[in-house]
């Protein structure tokens, strides 16, 4: 049975840290160095200080477990006064296609509304087409890159947003 819970205990945070590391390692193996360097700048600091920006009241870390085994995660942090940012959606390869990602996104949307966010934003590598379809099915829409985003990365990063009101 799939269970999704906030990662709050030291054990849950450690497992989530491992999942985020798996996620970033897999992205770095597929993406070019320019994207990886920009996307994961400060990652070691982030992982060492979890939950960090993902801690309540502004953030959340969610952990998915199937029959007690960790299979995925997703995180939320404050982007601005009314906007949350979706980060670190990851489902272990052996559990993809079982709706874990969809359930994580749905749980995050509930958490974002409970936190009072009116809007969500995210960025994703263009090669992550399955994740993009999942986000679109949940109600996210493509958006233009933010002002000042490096021109050399515009072809490899997709930006999305969702109105929660």
C-alpha positions as CSV (number, residue, x, y, z in Angstrom):
1,X,0.0,0.0,0.0
2,X,1.3,3.5,-0.9
3,X,1.6,6.0,1.9
4,X,2.6,9.6,1.6
5,X,3.6,11.5,4.7
6,X,5.5,14.6,5.7
7,X,9.2,13.8,6.2
8,X,9.7,15.1,9.7
9,X,11.6,12.5,11.8
10,X,15.4,12.2,11.5
11,X,14.9,8.8,9.8
12,X,12.4,10.2,7.2
13,X,14.7,13.1,6.5
14,X,17.7,10.8,6.0
15,X,15.7,8.7,3.6
16,X,14.5,11.7,1.7
17,X,18.1,13.0,1.5
18,X,19.0,9.7,-0.1
19,X,16.2,10.0,-2.6
20,X,17.1,13.6,-3.5
21,X,20.7,12.4,-4.0
22,X,19.5,9.6,-6.3
23,X,17.4,12.1,-8.2
24,X,20.2,14.6,-8.7
25,X,22.7,11.9,-9.6
26,X,20.3,10.6,-12.3
27,X,19.7,14.1,-13.7
28,X,23.4,14.9,-13.8
29,X,24.1,11.6,-15.6
30,X,21.6,12.6,-18.3
31,X,21.9,16.4,-18.5
32,X,24.8,18.5,-19.7
33,X,27.2,20.1,-17.2
34,X,25.9,23.6,-17.7
35,X,22.4,22.6,-16.6
36,X,23.7,20.4,-13.7
37,X,25.9,23.1,-12.3
38,X,23.1,25.7,-12.4
39,X,20.3,23.4,-11.2
40,X,22.2,21.9,-8.3
41,X,24.4,24.8,-7.1
42,X,24.3,24.6,-3.3
43,X,23.0,21.0,-3.3
44,X,25.5,19.8,-0.7
45,X,24.4,22.6,1.7
46,X,20.7,21.9,1.0
47,X,21.2,18.2,1.8
48,X,23.3,18.8,4.9
49,X,20.6,21.2,6.3
50,X,17.4,19.3,5.5
51,X,14.6,20.1,5.9
52,X,16.0,23.7,5.6
53,X,13.8,25.7,3.3
54,X,11.4,22.8,3.0
55,X,10.4,23.0,6.7
56,X,7.0,24.3,7.8
57,X,5.5,26.8,7.9
58,X,6.7,27.8,4.4
59,X,7.9,24.4,3.1
60,X,7.1,20.7,3.1
61,X,9.0,17.5,2.3
62,X,6.8,14.6,1.4
63,X,8.0,11.0,1.3
64,X,6.2,8.2,-0.5
65,X,6.6,4.6,0.8
66,X,5.2,1.5,-0.7
67,X,4.7,-1.3,1.9
68,X,7.1,0.6,4.1
69,X,9.9,1.0,1.5
70,X,10.8,4.5,0.3
71,X,9.9,5.0,-3.4
72,X,9.7,8.7,-4.0
73,X,9.7,12.3,-2.7
74,X,8.7,15.9,-3.5
75,X,9.4,19.2,-1.8
76,X,7.9,22.6,-1.5
77,X,9.5,25.9,-0.5
78,X,8.6,29.6,-0.5
79,X,9.4,31.4,-3.7
80,X,7.8,34.8,-2.8
81,X,5.1,36.2,-0.5
82,X,2.3,34.3,-2.3
83,X,4.1,31.7,-4.3
84,X,5.5,28.3,-3.5
85,X,8.2,26.4,-5.6
86,X,7.9,22.7,-6.3
87,X,11.3,20.9,-6.0
88,X,12.8,17.5,-6.1
89,X,10.0,15.3,-7.5
90,X,11.6,11.8,-7.8
91,X,10.2,8.3,-8.1
92,X,12.6,5.4,-8.0
93,X,12.8,3.7,-11.5
94,X,11.3,0.4,-10.3
95,X,8.2,2.2,-9.1
96,X,7.5,4.5,-12.1
97,X,4.2,3.9,-13.8
98,X,2.4,3.1,-10.5
99,X,1.0,6.6,-10.1
100,X,3.4,7.5,-7.3
101,X,4.4,10.7,-8.9
102,X,0.8,11.7,-9.4
103,X,0.0,11.0,-5.8
104,X,3.0,13.0,-4.6
105,X,2.0,16.0,-6.7
106,X,-1.6,15.8,-5.5
107,X,-0.4,15.7,-1.9
108,X,1.9,18.6,-2.5
109,X,-0.9,20.7,-4.0
110,X,-3.0,20.1,-0.8
111,X,0.0,21.0,1.3
112,X,0.6,24.2,-0.7
113,X,-3.0,25.3,-0.3
114,X,-2.8,24.6,3.4
115,X,0.3,26.7,3.6
116,X,-1.6,29.6,2.0
117,X,0.1,29.7,-1.3
118,X,-1.9,31.2,-4.2
119,X,0.5,30.1,-6.9
120,X,3.1,27.4,-7.6
121,X,6.1,27.5,-9.9
122,X,8.7,25.0,-10.9
123,X,11.5,24.4,-13.4
124,X,12.5,21.2,-15.0
125,X,15.0,19.9,-17.6
126,X,13.4,19.7,-21.0
127,X,14.2,15.9,-21.3
128,X,11.9,15.1,-18.3
129,X,8.8,14.8,-20.5
130,X,7.0,12.3,-18.3
131,X,7.2,14.7,-15.4
132,X,6.0,17.6,-17.6
133,X,2.9,15.5,-18.6
134,X,2.2,14.7,-15.0
135,X,2.5,18.4,-14.0
136,X,0.2,19.5,-16.9
137,X,-2.4,16.8,-15.9
138,X,-2.4,18.3,-12.4
139,X,-3.1,21.8,-13.8
140,X,0.4,23.4,-14.3
141,X,0.9,25.5,-17.5
142,X,4.1,26.4,-19.3
143,X,5.5,29.9,-18.6
144,X,8.3,32.1,-19.8
145,X,11.7,32.0,-18.1
146,X,12.1,34.5,-15.3
147,X,13.8,37.8,-16.0
148,X,17.5,37.4,-15.9
149,X,17.6,33.6,-16.5
150,X,20.8,32.8,-18.4
151,X,20.2,32.7,-22.2
152,X,22.5,29.7,-22.6
153,X,20.1,27.6,-20.4
154,X,16.8,28.6,-22.0
155,X,16.8,25.7,-24.4
156,X,17.2,23.1,-21.7
157,X,14.9,24.3,-18.9
158,X,11.1,24.4,-18.9
159,X,9.2,26.6,-16.5
160,X,5.7,26.0,-15.3
161,X,3.2,27.6,-13.0
162,X,-0.2,26.9,-11.4
163,X,-2.8,29.2,-10.0
164,X,-4.1,27.7,-6.7
165,X,-6.9,30.2,-6.2
